[in-house]
Amino acid sequence: MSAHCCSHEPAAAQAASPRYRRVLWVALALNAAMFVLELGAGVRADSASLLADAADFFGDSVNYGLSLGALAFAAVWRSRVAAFKGATMLVYGLGVLGFAAWNAWHGATPQPLTMGLVGTAALVVNAGVAALLYAYRDGDANMRSVWICSRNDAIGNVAVLLAALGVFGTGTPWPDLIVAALMAALGISGGISVWQLARRELRAGAHAPHPA
């Protein structure tokens, strides 16, 4: 199938390809722009899910930058970068859970129209990035972490749109808070997955025979 057209290439060759580097630069620029947009919109709309998604865009921008730097590293350093990214994804998820709990206690009802418009723009961006990265989803831990981030983002954007509909229909902040908690769960599960894969790669590298 065409979806697997690059999956048979060695991970190192995929990571070193000029096309993969260009994809990462595009993803970095788009995520940085969406972070600024969603941060402002989330504050104006009192939306926990938009602010959670903004934090996610910021984290992804950092991750794409780290991934671009890791392309020049040896395999062991790419795995270490992936382990760090897995840890940041985990911390992000825990942070969003805390923010959602704080908003459940203090938060006002968000503005569903703003949530819907910004959530739609974010979905378009993340779906496009996920499509660009799809061919590299079966690479090493570093490449897989990039794919998991983009996939989780697109799923999270659909959830934000559902939250906007829920807020509009109920007039309460609970749909927004529930979606923020679900996005946190995605970040936690994705972070654990990337961390575990990176640790397996590091253990395999430590036990590999060294050249004489």
C-alpha positions in Angstrom: 0.0 0.0 0.0 1.2 3.6 -0.7 0.8 4.5 3.0 3.8 2.2 3.7 5.9 3.4 0.8 8.7 4.6 3.2 8.3 2.2 6.1 10.8 -0.3 4.7 13.6 2.2 4.7 16.1 2.0 7.6 15.1 4.5 10.3 18.4 6.4 10.0 18.0 6.8 6.2 14.4 8.1 6.7 15.5 10.6 9.4 18.4 11.9 7.3 16.2 12.5 4.2 15.9 16.1 3.0 12.1 15.6 2.7 11.7 14.6 6.3 13.7 17.7 7.4 11.5 20.0 5.2 8.4 18.4 6.8 9.7 19.1 10.3 10.4 22.7 9.4 6.8 23.1 8.0 5.4 21.5 11.1 7.5 23.7 13.4 6.3 26.9 11.7 2.6 25.9 11.7 2.6 24.8 15.3 4.3 28.0 16.5 1.7 30.1 14.7 -1.1 28.1 16.1 0.3 28.4 19.6 0.1 32.2 19.5 -3.4 32.1 18.0 -4.9 29.6 20.5 -3.2 31.1 23.5 -4.9 34.4 22.8 -8.2 32.8 21.9 -8.2 30.6 24.9 -7.7 33.5 27.3 -10.4 35.6 25.6 -12.8 32.7 25.5 -12.2 31.3 29.0 -11.7 27.9 27.4 -9.6 25.3 29.2 -9.5 23.0 26.2 -8.2 25.8 23.9 -5.5 26.7 26.4 -4.6 23.0 26.7 -4.4 22.8 22.9 -2.3 26.0 22.9 0.1 24.4 25.4 0.2 21.3 23.2 1.1 23.4 20.1 3.9 25.0 22.1 5.2 21.7 23.3 5.0 20.4 19.7 7.0 23.3 18.4 9.7 22.5 20.9 9.5 18.9 20.0 9.9 19.6 16.3 12.9 21.8 17.0 14.5 19.1 19.1 13.8 16.6 16.3 15.5 18.8 13.8 18.5 19.0 16.0 18.5 15.3 16.7 18.7 14.5 12.9 22.5 15.3 13.1 23.0 13.1 16.2 24.0 9.5 16.5 21.2 7.0 17.1 21.8 6.9 20.9 21.3 10.6 21.1 18.2 10.5 19.0 16.8 7.9 21.5 17.8 10.2 24.4 16.0 13.2 22.8 12.9 10.9 22.3 13.0 9.9 25.9 13.1 13.6 26.9 10.2 14.3 24.6 8.2 11.4 26.1 8.8 12.9 29.5 7.6 16.4 28.4 4.5 14.9 26.9 3.8 13.2 30.2 4.4 16.4 32.2 2.1 18.3 29.8 -0.7 15.8 30.4 -0.4 16.1 34.1 -0.3 19.9 33.9 -3.5 20.0 31.8 -5.3 17.8 34.4 -4.3 20.3 37.1 -5.5 23.3 35.0 -8.8 21.6 34.2 -9.3 20.9 38.0 -8.5 24.6 38.7 -11.0 25.8 36.1 -13.7 23.4 37.4 -13.4 25.3 40.7 -12.9 28.9 39.4 -13.6 28.9 35.7 -16.3 30.8 33.8 -18.4 29.4 31.0 -16.3 29.6 27.7 -17.4 31.1 24.5 -18.4 28.3 22.1 -18.2 30.3 18.9 -14.6 31.2 19.5 -13.8 27.6 20.5 -15.4 26.3 17.3 -13.7 28.7 14.9 -10.2 28.3 16.4 -10.7 24.6 16.9 -11.5 24.2 13.2 -8.3 26.1 12.2 -6.3 23.9 14.5 -7.8 20.8 13.1 -6.9 21.8 9.5 -3.3 22.5 10.6 -2.8 19.3 12.6 -4.5 17.1 10.0 -2.2 18.5 7.4 0.9 17.9 9.5 -0.2 14.4 10.4 -0.7 13.6 6.7 2.8 14.8 6.0 4.3 12.7 8.8 2.3 9.6 8.2 5.0 7.9 6.1 7.4 8.2 9.0 5.3 6.8 11.8 7.2 3.5 11.9 10.7 5.0 12.2 12.8 5.2 15.4 11.6 6.5 18.7 12.3 10.1 17.8 10.3 9.9 14.5 7.5 8.0 16.2 7.2 10.6 18.9 6.7 13.3 16.2 4.0 11.2 14.6 2.2 10.5 17.9 2.2 14.2 18.7 0.6 15.1 15.4 -1.9 12.3 15.6 -2.9 13.2 19.1 -3.3 16.8 18.2 -5.7 16.1 15.4 -7.8 13.9 17.7 -7.7 16.6 20.3 -8.9 19.2 17.8 -12.0 17.1 17.0 -12.6 16.9 20.8 -12.4 20.7 21.1 -15.0 21.1 18.4 -17.3 18.6 20.2 -16.7 20.6 23.5 -17.8 23.8 21.7 -21.0 22.1 20.7 -21.5 20.8 24.2 -20.9 24.2 25.8 -23.3 25.8 23.3 -26.0 23.2 24.0 -25.7 23.1 27.8 -24.5 26.6 28.7 -22.0 25.1 31.2 -18.2 24.8 31.1 -18.3 21.0 31.8 -17.9 19.8 28.1 -14.8 22.1 27.8 -13.3 20.7 31.1 -14.0 17.1 30.1 -12.3 17.5 26.8 -9.3 19.2 28.5 -9.0 16.1 30.8 -9.3 13.8 27.8 -6.5 15.7 26.0 -4.4 15.3 29.1 -5.0 11.6 29.0 -3.7 11.5 25.4 -0.6 13.4 26.4 0.1 11.0 29.3 -0.5 7.8 27.2 1.6 9.1 24.3 4.4 10.2 26.6 4.5 6.8 28.2 4.6 5.1 24.8 7.4 7.2 23.5 9.4 6.9 26.7 9.1 3.1 26.7 10.2 2.8 23.1 13.2 5.2 23.6 14.3 3.2 26.7 14.1 -0.1 24.7 16.3 1.5 22.0 18.8 2.7 24.6 19.0 -0.7 26.3 19.4 -2.4 22.9 22.2 0.1 22.0 23.9 -0.5 25.4 24.0 -4.3 24.7 25.1 -4.0 21.1 28.7 -5.2 20.3 31.1 -2.3 19.9 33.5 -2.2 16.9 37.1 -3.1 17.7 
